[in-house]
């Protein structure tokens, strides 16, 4: 088990999937450092703003090196390609993708010096394509590309980079984009091969594996935690 001196930075770690990952990190013996707009234990910042993010990262690193990172923060902005505004698209890029790159760049020196690092980015099954997710799918797919580049560049330094692609997860973010009374939402749930919604804990379990020091031969990969939805559809 790792010592409490091993810190892990979790963006958006105060709610939903991020909170479950933060809790699992504590169970695994890490010391979580949360960047979020809310939360009593978080360093408060606006991760969509580069200056606010930079200040929060400086504060986080002032207490010592951080060699594990979970890029979890994200927002959906549900619209079709034709209706997606450029402002929403830019906002999705800033929060879902740019903040991830900025966090990686800030933590890489600590990881390189330690010759050890674990980077986990929470993407989405929607990166493979999903209606009404023009901005969201684009940025979550961007995380997959970023993950692969980091894996190639930093593997020699003992640093791994992987992504998780959650399917439908019971969280506020899912409910905001998929109203409970929507026929589209019911169709999503009915199409999951394991016949249930996922939980934040399903995702945090995957993150725990990828953050582990023993996972050093796994890098550049995407682990879909989606109940089998990436395999195909169940006839309903």
N, C-alpha and C positions, 0 to 999 in steps of 0.2 A: 504493500500500500504506500502511496506517496505521502510525504510529510506535509504539514499544513503550510510549510514555506513555499510549496509549489503553487503558484497562483495561476488562475485562469480568468481571462477577460471575456465577459459575456455581454454583447450588445443587446439592448432590448430585453434585459434579463429579469424584469420586474413583473411581467405578466405572461400568461399563456404558456406557449412552448418554452420561451426564454426562462420563465420562472421554474418550470419543471427541470430544465437543464441545470439551472443554478442550484436547485435542491439536490439533484443527483451528484453534482460536483462536490457539494459538501459531504454527501454520503460517501463518496469515493476518497475523501480526505484532502481535497484541494481547498484553496482559499479563493472563492469567487470574488471578482471585481466587476461590478455591474455598471455599465453606462446606459442611462435611460433618462427620459424626461421626468419620470416619477419613481417612487419607491424609497422607503426610508433608508435602505442600505446602499442606494445607488449614488454614483457620481452623476449629478444632474447635468444634462447637456441636450442640445438639439443635434442629433446625429445627421440630420439633413443639411446642416450648416458646417462648412469646413473649419471655420474659426472656432466655433463652439466645440466641435469634435477634437480639434488640436489641443485646446485648453484642457479638456477632460482627459485626454491621453497623457498629457504632460503630468497632470495630477496623479493619474494612476501609476505612472512609471516612477514618480518621485519616491515611492515607498520600496522600490527595488525592481529587478527584472521580472518580466512575465513571459513565460515560454509556452503558454497554451492560449488559444484564441477561438472563440465561437462567434462567428458573424451571424447573428440571429435576427437582428432588427429588420422589419420590412412592412410595407403597406401595399394594398391591392389596387386601388383606383379602378374599379370594374367598369369597363366600357368596351365597345367594339372598336375595331381599327378605325372605322370611319368617324366615330364619335369621340375618340380619345383626344383630349386637348393637348397641345404642346406643353402647356404649363404642368399638367398632370404627368406627362411623360418625363419631363425634366425633374419633377419632384420624385418620381419613382427611381430614376437613375441616381439622384443624389442620396436618397435614403437606402435603397436596396443594394446598390452596387458601389457607388463612390465611397461610401463610409467603410465598406469592407476593405477596399484597396488602401484607404488611409490608415485603418487599424493595422493591416498587415505591414505596411511600410514602417509604422511606429514601433512594432514589436520585433521586426526581423533582426535588428542589431542584438537584442537580448538573446534571441534564439541562436543566431550565428555564433555568438560568443560562447554559449553553452554547448554548442554543437548538438542541439536538441530542440525540437519544436513540434507542436501539433496545432494545425489550423483546420477548423471544421466550419464550413459555411452551410447555412440552412437555405437551400434552394427550394424547389417545389416540383411536384409532378407536372405542374402546369408549364414548366420549361419545355416539355415535349409538345405542348400545344393545348390550348383550351379556349373555348369561346368566351368573349367578353373579358379577356385578360391581356390586351395588347401591350400595355406598359409593364404589367406584372410579369408576364411570361418572358418578355424580352430581357428584363433585368435579371430575372432568376436564371435564365439561360446564360446570361453574361457571367454570373457567378461560377457556372460550370467551366467556362473557358478560362476564367481567372484561376480557378483551382488547378486546372491542368498545367498552366504555365508555371505557377508556383512550384508544383510538384517536380517539373522538369528542371527548373533553375536551382531549387534549394535542396534537392534530395542528397546531394553530396555533402551538405552541411548537417545532415541528421534531422532535417525538417520534413514532415509530411503535410500534405494538404489534401483534404477530401471534402466531399459535399454530401448532404442528406437531402433527399427529395421527398418530403412528406406528401401523402395524399390527403383526403379529407380528414381533418383533425378537429375534434370538439374543442373549439376555442372561440374567443370573442372575434378574432380576425375572420374566421370562417363564417360565423353567424352574420357579421356585418356585410359580407359579400354574398352570402347565400341565405336569404331569409327562410325561417322555419316553415312558413306557409307557401313557399314557392314549389311549383311542380318540378322545376329544374333541380332544386335541392333534393327533393324526394328521389328523382331519377339518379342523381349522383350516388346517394346512399345505397339504392337498390342495385347499382352496378358494381359494387365492391365485392370481389370474389369471396372474401372471408365473411361477408354479410354483417359487417358492423363498421361504425366509424372508428377511426384511430383516436388515441388519446395523446396528450402531451408527453405522458410517461413513455409511450412507445418510441417517440422521437428522442427523448432524453437517454433511453437505453442504448440507442444507436450511437448517440454522441459520446456516451461513456466509453464504448468500445474504441471509437476512433481517436479519443483523447489519451488512451492508455499508452504507456511507454512500450508495452509489448506489441503494439500494432505498427511497428516501424517498417514492415515490409508491405504495407498497404498505403498507396499514395496515388493521387490523381483520379480517384474513383468516385462514383456517385452511388450511394446506397439509398434505394427507394423504399421508404417506409409508407407503403400505400395500400396494404391489404391485397396486393396482386393486381392493382389497376393498370400497371404498366405492361402486364402480360396480355391483357385483352379484356373484353367485356363479358359479363355474365348475361345470358339470354333472360330477359325479364318481360 
